[in-house]
Amino acid sequence: MSTFQLDPNQVALGVPRMGTTQVFTVTTSSVPSTPFGASTTMIRVSCSSGHCHFQIGTAPVASITTSPMMPNNFSEIIKVNAGEKIAVIKDASVTSSTFSVTELI
């Protein structure tokens, strides 16, 4: 299991090793990833070509009205649990969107 040293603001210090990466062409239907590996405690998510929305959980369904939004050309690191998945969706006004999720181990 990986552990990260945290700064006073509870932000991980250092760079963890990168594991499996999944890349999605985001559509107007919620699409889930495969489950995160047993040693995954954080993920790095990135969005390009247009914003999208995401949801994390054991059976996630992303919504354009209730799920967090990932802005275009932005990356973020998020704490997750092993076995969870991430689902992504875009609204109809977004021409295209690509979403990348990399497991940090």
C-alpha positions as CSV (number, residue, x, y, z in Angstrom):
1,M,0.0,0.0,0.0
2,S,1.4,3.4,-0.8
3,T,1.5,6.2,1.7
4,F,2.2,9.9,1.2
5,Q,3.8,12.4,3.5
6,L,1.4,15.4,3.9
7,D,2.3,19.0,4.3
8,P,0.5,21.2,6.9
9,N,-2.4,21.7,4.4
10,Q,-2.8,17.9,4.0
11,V,-1.4,18.0,0.5
12,A,0.8,15.1,-0.6
13,L,4.5,15.8,-0.9
14,G,6.7,14.3,-3.5
15,V,5.8,12.5,-6.6
16,P,4.2,9.0,-6.3
17,R,4.9,6.3,-9.0
18,M,2.5,6.4,-11.9
19,G,0.5,3.2,-12.6
20,T,-2.2,2.4,-15.1
21,T,-3.6,5.1,-17.3
22,Q,-7.0,5.1,-18.9
23,V,-8.0,7.7,-21.6
24,F,-11.7,8.3,-22.5
25,T,-13.3,10.2,-25.3
26,V,-16.1,11.7,-23.3
27,T,-19.6,11.4,-24.6
28,T,-23.1,12.6,-23.4
29,S,-23.6,9.3,-21.6
30,S,-21.8,8.5,-18.3
31,V,-19.0,6.0,-18.9
32,P,-17.1,4.3,-16.0
33,S,-13.5,3.3,-15.9
34,T,-12.3,-0.1,-14.8
35,P,-11.7,-0.5,-11.1
36,F,-8.6,1.0,-9.6
37,G,-5.9,-1.4,-8.5
38,A,-5.4,-2.7,-5.0
39,S,-2.4,-0.4,-4.3
40,T,-4.0,2.8,-5.7
41,T,-4.8,5.5,-3.1
42,M,-4.8,8.5,-5.4
43,I,-5.4,9.3,-9.0
44,R,-4.3,12.1,-11.4
45,V,-7.1,13.2,-13.7
46,S,-6.8,15.5,-16.7
47,C,-9.2,17.0,-19.1
48,S,-8.6,18.4,-22.6
49,S,-10.6,19.6,-25.6
50,G,-13.6,20.6,-23.5
51,H,-14.8,20.5,-19.9
52,C,-16.5,17.4,-18.4
53,H,-18.0,16.1,-15.2
54,F,-16.9,13.2,-13.1
55,Q,-18.1,11.0,-10.2
56,I,-16.0,8.5,-8.1
57,G,-17.4,5.4,-6.3
58,T,-17.9,1.7,-6.5
59,A,-20.7,2.1,-9.2
60,P,-20.4,5.8,-10.2
61,V,-22.7,7.6,-12.6
62,A,-21.6,11.0,-13.6
63,S,-24.1,13.8,-14.1
64,I,-23.8,17.2,-15.7
65,T,-26.0,18.7,-13.0
66,T,-24.7,17.1,-9.8
67,S,-21.1,15.9,-10.4
68,P,-18.0,17.9,-10.0
69,M,-16.7,19.7,-13.2
70,M,-13.2,19.3,-14.6
71,P,-12.3,22.4,-16.5
72,N,-10.6,22.1,-19.9
73,N,-6.8,21.8,-19.9
74,F,-6.7,21.2,-16.1
75,S,-5.2,18.4,-14.0
76,E,-6.0,17.4,-10.4
77,I,-4.9,14.7,-7.9
78,I,-7.8,13.1,-6.0
79,K,-7.8,10.6,-3.1
80,V,-9.6,7.3,-3.9
81,N,-10.0,3.8,-2.5
82,A,-8.8,0.7,-4.2
83,G,-11.5,-0.9,-6.3
84,E,-13.4,2.3,-6.9
85,K,-14.0,3.6,-10.4
86,I,-14.4,7.1,-12.0
87,A,-17.2,7.9,-14.5
88,V,-17.2,10.8,-16.9
89,I,-19.8,12.7,-19.0
90,K,-20.0,15.9,-21.1
91,D,-23.0,18.1,-21.8
92,A,-24.3,18.5,-25.3
93,S,-22.9,22.0,-25.7
94,V,-19.3,20.7,-25.5
95,T,-18.0,19.7,-28.9
96,S,-15.4,17.2,-27.7
97,S,-13.7,16.2,-24.5
98,T,-10.9,13.8,-23.6
99,F,-10.4,12.6,-20.1
100,S,-7.3,10.8,-18.7
101,V,-7.0,9.1,-15.3
102,T,-3.7,7.8,-14.0
103,E,-3.5,5.6,-10.9
104,L,-0.8,6.8,-8.4
105,I,0.8,4.0,-6.4
